[in-house]
Amino acid sequence: MKQIVLTKFSNPYLKPRLLVTEDAYLIEGNNWHDNTWGACLCDRCQGKEGMNHLGNILMEVREQIKLE
């Protein structure tokens, strides 16, 4: 997944959109109960902590792109 996200954000249109987030903590928020790749924000999942794997990958890729 990390390689896919890195490839996606090597796109000249998308790259600056990720970099503009600077050092913000990124959460893949959703409402379809995905607490593995993100954090579901629906009422049913309220109080459950998502693992936010995609958000963590996005932050890793952002740091990698900054160093390039």
C-alpha positions as a Markdown table, in Angstrom:
| # | Residue | x | y | z |
|---|---|---|---|---|
| 1 | Met | 0.0 | 0.0 | 0.0 |
| 2 | Lys | 2.8 | 2.4 | 0.8 |
| 3 | Gln | 4.2 | 2.0 | -2.8 |
| 4 | Ile | 0.8 | 2.7 | -4.2 |
| 5 | Val | 0.4 | 5.8 | -2.2 |
| 6 | Leu | 3.9 | 7.0 | -3.1 |
| 7 | Thr | 3.2 | 6.5 | -6.8 |
| 8 | Lys | -0.1 | 8.3 | -6.5 |
| 9 | Phe | 1.5 | 11.3 | -4.8 |
| 10 | Ser | 4.3 | 11.5 | -7.3 |
| 11 | Asn | 1.7 | 13.0 | -9.6 |
| 12 | Pro | 2.5 | 16.7 | -10.0 |
| 13 | Tyr | -1.1 | 17.7 | -9.3 |
| 14 | Leu | -1.5 | 15.6 | -6.2 |
| 15 | Lys | 2.0 | 16.0 | -4.6 |
| 16 | Pro | 1.5 | 19.6 | -3.5 |
| 17 | Arg | -1.9 | 18.7 | -2.1 |
| 18 | Leu | -0.3 | 16.3 | 0.3 |
| 19 | Leu | 2.6 | 18.6 | 1.1 |
| 20 | Val | 0.3 | 21.5 | 2.0 |
| 21 | Thr | -0.8 | 19.4 | 5.0 |
| 22 | Glu | 2.6 | 20.2 | 6.4 |
| 23 | Asp | 2.9 | 18.3 | 9.8 |
| 24 | Ala | -0.8 | 17.7 | 10.4 |
| 25 | Tyr | -1.8 | 14.4 | 11.8 |
| 26 | Leu | -3.8 | 12.7 | 8.9 |
| 27 | Ile | -6.7 | 10.5 | 9.5 |
| 28 | Glu | -8.5 | 8.5 | 6.8 |
| 29 | Gly | -12.0 | 9.4 | 8.1 |
| 30 | Asn | -14.9 | 7.4 | 6.8 |
| 31 | Asn | -18.4 | 6.4 | 7.6 |
| 32 | Trp | -18.3 | 2.8 | 6.3 |
| 33 | His | -17.0 | 1.2 | 9.5 |
| 34 | Asp | -13.4 | 0.9 | 8.4 |
| 35 | Asn | -11.4 | 1.1 | 11.5 |
| 36 | Thr | -8.4 | -0.7 | 10.1 |
| 37 | Trp | -7.3 | 1.6 | 7.3 |
| 38 | Gly | -8.9 | 4.6 | 8.8 |
| 39 | Ala | -11.2 | 5.7 | 11.6 |
| 40 | Cys | -15.0 | 5.5 | 11.1 |
| 41 | Leu | -16.8 | 8.6 | 12.3 |
| 42 | Cys | -20.3 | 7.3 | 12.4 |
| 43 | Asp | -22.5 | 7.1 | 15.5 |
| 44 | Arg | -22.2 | 3.3 | 15.7 |
| 45 | Cys | -18.4 | 3.4 | 15.8 |
| 46 | Gln | -18.2 | 6.4 | 18.2 |
| 47 | Gly | -15.7 | 5.6 | 20.9 |
| 48 | Lys | -13.8 | 3.0 | 18.8 |
| 49 | Glu | -10.3 | 4.0 | 18.0 |
| 50 | Gly | -9.3 | 3.3 | 14.4 |
| 51 | Met | -5.9 | 1.9 | 13.5 |
| 52 | Asn | -5.6 | 4.5 | 10.7 |
| 53 | His | -3.1 | 2.6 | 8.6 |
| 54 | Leu | -3.8 | 4.7 | 5.5 |
| 55 | Gly | -3.4 | 7.9 | 7.4 |
| 56 | Asn | -0.1 | 6.7 | 8.8 |
| 57 | Ile | 1.1 | 5.7 | 5.3 |
| 58 | Leu | 0.1 | 9.1 | 4.0 |
| 59 | Met | 2.2 | 10.8 | 6.7 |
| 60 | Glu | 5.2 | 8.5 | 6.0 |
| 61 | Val | 4.9 | 9.3 | 2.2 |
| 62 | Arg | 4.7 | 13.0 | 3.0 |
| 63 | Glu | 7.9 | 12.8 | 4.9 |
| 64 | Gln | 9.6 | 10.8 | 2.2 |
| 65 | Ile | 8.5 | 13.3 | -0.5 |
| 66 | Lys | 9.8 | 16.3 | 1.7 |
| 67 | Leu | 13.2 | 14.7 | 1.8 |
| 68 | Glu | 13.4 | 14.4 | -2.0 |
